[in-house]
Amino acid sequence: MTQLEHAIRAACDVSRDTELWIFGSQAILGEFPNAPESLRASIEVDVQPKNRPETVDEVDGTLGELSMFHQTHGFYVHGISIESAKLPGGWEQRTVSVSDPISTRNKTGLCVEAHDLAASKLAAYREKDREFVRLLLIEKMIGVKTLTERISLLNAKEGLRERLIHWVKITAEEL
């Protein structure tokens, strides 16, 4: 969790914003700060400043992969447009806020909720993303019914939504 809080402080400082969307796998820490290590393995925190989205490149250049920040801290902040993620309709109202007077200096990371994150990961359909969702299901951090509902809210072709719902059903049965 301390890396996430550090990422929030640093990205808010660079972007001169007080709020960030956090939408990569590390967003799981908003809802589950003590998530299993297998879900916290990523050294990348995907963010977009909420009120100053035009500063994503500045965030990425200053805190991104191979930056001095990355070399110093062993993780990096990927400034990227939230439009790069397929998210279920209404996700903004379900984010989990990470803010603290000391650890984030009153800056706020708005982490995508676990089911919305899982639906987004499945929409990308990379092996690592399917494994991430599988782990969320194994750890009972998300429920099949809610995940299926969120997949149906994705702005995607009907065929894709049906395939993803089928994947969830088959995977849940295997578990």
Buried (B, 14 or more C-beta within 10 A) or exposed (E): BEBBBBBBBBBBBBBEBBBBBBBBBBBBBBBBBEBBEEBBEBEBBBBBBBEBBEBBEBBBEBBBEEBEBBEEBEBBBBBBEBEEBBBBEEBEEBBBEBBEEEBBBEBBBBBBBBBBBBBBBBBEEEEEBBEBBBBBBEEEBBBBEBBBBBBBBBEBEEEBBEBBBEBBEEBBEEE
